[in-house]
Amino acid sequence: MRIQDLGVIDEATLELHPGFTVVTGETGAGKTMVVTGLHLLSGGRAEASRVRSGKSKAVVEGRFEGLTGSPAAVVATDAGAEPDDDGSLIALRSVNSDGRSRAHLGGRSVPVGVLSDLAEQLIAVHGQNDQLRLLRPTEQRAVIDRYAGEAVSSVLADYRRVRDEWIAVSTELTDRTRRAKEMAREADILRLGLDEIAAVDPKPGEDVDLVDRARRLADADQLREAATGAGMAVSGSPDGDPDLPGALGAIGEAQRRLAGADDPRLRELEPRLAEAAVLLTDVGSELTAYLDSLDADPAVLEQVLARQAELKTITRKYAADIDGVLAWARDANEKLASLDTSEGALGELAARKIALAQQLAGIAVALTAAREKAAEELAKAVTDELGGLAMGQSSIQITVRPRTADDGDPVALDVAGQSLHAGADGVDDVELLLVAHDGALPLPVHKGASGGELSRVMLAIEVVLAHSDPVPTLVFDEVDAGVGGRAAVEIGRRLARLARSHQVIVVTHLAQVAAFADRHLIVDKSATGGVTRSDVRTLDEPTRVIELARMLAGMESTETGRAHAEELLALADGEKHDWELSGKPRPKRR
């Protein structure tokens, strides 16, 4: 990942290890800018205040590897992104000093939402804010659902589908019952209009046809004269006057003359004259038929004008033309169906509401059961993790209990004889409880845990969830706040083990955590000419010892501090070596 002009970072390139990468540095050096950069690459909110002072824009660029065949590759392909020759994909996000931002993926400009979709498949960022969010009941319910996976998600999808239908039917029933008089009046008006239209019985396009027919009737003499003259010009005089042979007679004469000619070139023209004669014969027949159909009866014209007047009585009220009137009638019939407030219609809606409520209650019971099973498994897994985080006497309980509906709750649902609140996520309230030691009362985790214990509980949850999390890269931003000593070493162990199945990036201030990393990055801050800037460096073994000594107690310049740091590194390296001997493979690089 490359960062340019983001916060105090002038320009830095980070090589993130496929296993465990740790980022450390003095307070204020800009460690969190690494996480901010990942947030931006993940389609997070862009803030102009993040742009380095005096610069026009900040840029974050990341290269993702090993995506072939993954869901992330599908997202990139759908966005038109093109991978590099080695199959890697480059994402870029820039933020201007005026707050505007742009996103690119695989060399293509894309909406920021595309980066969000990509990141959902690749990166999960966990920070202190995420810990606080996990204290909310809704988030604790989401944790169970995430842990349970398909066992809950499929049932929850059915629950939401049926709930939406149940609410729609309930709303329609309530609306029809409350507005019965108003809807009945509206229905009467619609029926009057439909009866009036039915009495006239208009046909599609009839008004247009009548206009044409009235024009022909009114102009019958002129039209007859035109058709008669045209017929004579085509077919000749009806009494056979040789002085008026018509076009057909002239063509016939031409045919005879060409047929008797000796020159083949002239005779070749005769078939074309025959074609012309056929065409003119057809025209003459149609002119004759037209004259026969031409009606000049004043009574017929009067009937046409009367029908036009009848049609106008409905076009003035309902639409500009007859086709529009017919469309109004279709819409009115559909609306009448929804305005039906008869006892039969209301009874049918009520029966449907009851059936949907029973179906929803059954699904809610199944959803609760799936959550209870997941809660029991998750609580046990988190408790086991706490045992390795110096909280061996503590245990976690996760309760799933029904949420009772208040009086007047519009989505109250009868479930096994109880009136429960049927929310969008089910009828369950979920609470995370901590039992501090054997014999202690279970208390909500935010009340029963100290700051350091709360961090360890949240980390244990994240570690457990990470094993069921499909994303390959996990980022932890100072989730070890308030922790030290032996617990800090255990956190380092947990993160290192997690790095055997995921790429893990950790921003920390604890040397015990940093010692377990496969690659150690440090953010250095310096001031030159009154300008403060930070850089990111990869530490080698000697400089890493110095940094760990600084982190332990600011003892980087003493032999004791360095010895302590070397001992810590030796402990971590020894454990990781033992894991390597177990034969478990490293995760693929992302």
Summary of the structure (lengths in Angstrom):
residues: 590
radius of gyration: 42.3
end to end distance: 11.4
largest distance: 136.7
contacts: 1832
relative contact order: 0.13
helix: 56%
strand: 17%
